[in-house]
């Protein structure tokens, strides 16, 4: 991949400046403390380098994308009717639907009675400003200096979504939201906050797609923070399926406390460029974190993912697993990093990344270990291989035609990671979306 030095100033546009930030905050009638938070995030964006270790953004390029040609979307009216994509309506019922200028939340009453909150921060401020400030304090304590583009998203976010699950509350149904971009040539910024108190359990999702048929450039940039309390059990999955003209940027920070377990699966298959910076910090003894990735690229799509697992506390378990299939002239990079400081005694960590290339597709796998403690178990593995033509021939010899044989091998490549996520309903949603992309490409 080529290196584009213009990344440094790429996002300094006429809609990402202090005057526009103040205008946005005033249009949303925000309290002063929330405006100050935006200002601090913007200053952080200006100060931070694009990547602290100088390896990640070596591979991120914004070729053929010019955010200065876009307009910032902040005409949010809080209302609107929305028809779900038929792709998903048979498998799940979202509790929140977000479009370019509207948001609908329909959290079931029984969950509301348990104290679960799933709505915008602005609505939480109206209900309980003290709780809102407490949640923001928890988030900013960990992520104020996390990621440059994540800070930009925080500064200019129109919707700040909060998912809050109280102590010992167990949610048995999948909870989540669908986000659709339905306008072209817009830059959309957002923030998602998920707080799971001690002993809680939940599975949630974020689906990102668009229903526009044009090929105009557009941007969706979001910062997500997840805090998993003591003994909490949380699963999450995200599906990114924007059209080929969109650029998707996600900065995700996850913090796992004592005996907490967090399992996340990111499936990236849409957009012109998808860039994800994922960080899981195991700050509590015996915490567990699993960062799982599947990427399916066609034509000239590009995917750039960084996954970092940090074993801050004792006796923690952390795993990163990725499977990537790149067809045509698509490209993917996954940089996996395991960090075990001296405090990470008895850590158990494992990183695997594997890629399949079809045609002129390219996969770059960069595993790394940074270990300052001897009493640990840590390993990594990386591989890249072309589609196995011998297996294609084997299947053809047993009556499978060539088209079906290739489809079986390519789709089956993701099953290893899907099974690690271990949630049947969630995986069926991802499989359906994968099938749809495959069918549309024929």
Secondary structure, 3 states (H helix, E strand, C coil): CCCCHHHHHCCCCCCCCHHHHHHHHHHCCCCHHHHHHHHHHHHHHHHCCCCCCCCCCCCCCCCCCCHHHCEECCCCCCCCCCCCCHHHHCCCCCCEEECCCCEEECCCHHHHHCCCEEEEHHHHHHHHHHHHHHHHHHHHHHHCCCCHHHHHHHHHCCEEEEEEECCCCECCCCEEEEEEECCCCEEEEEEEEEEECCCCEEEEEEEEEECCCCCCCEEEEEEEEEEECCCCEEEEEEEEECCCCEEEEEEEEEEECCCCEEEEEEEECCCCEEEEEEEEEECCCCCEEEEEEEEEECCCCEEEEEEEEECCCCCCEEEEEEEEEECCCCEEEEEEEEEECCCCCCCEEEEEEEEEECCCCEEEEEEEEEECCCCCEEEEEEEEEECCHHHHHHHHHCCCCHHHHHHHHHHHCCHHHHHHHCCHHHHHHHHHHHHHHHHHHC
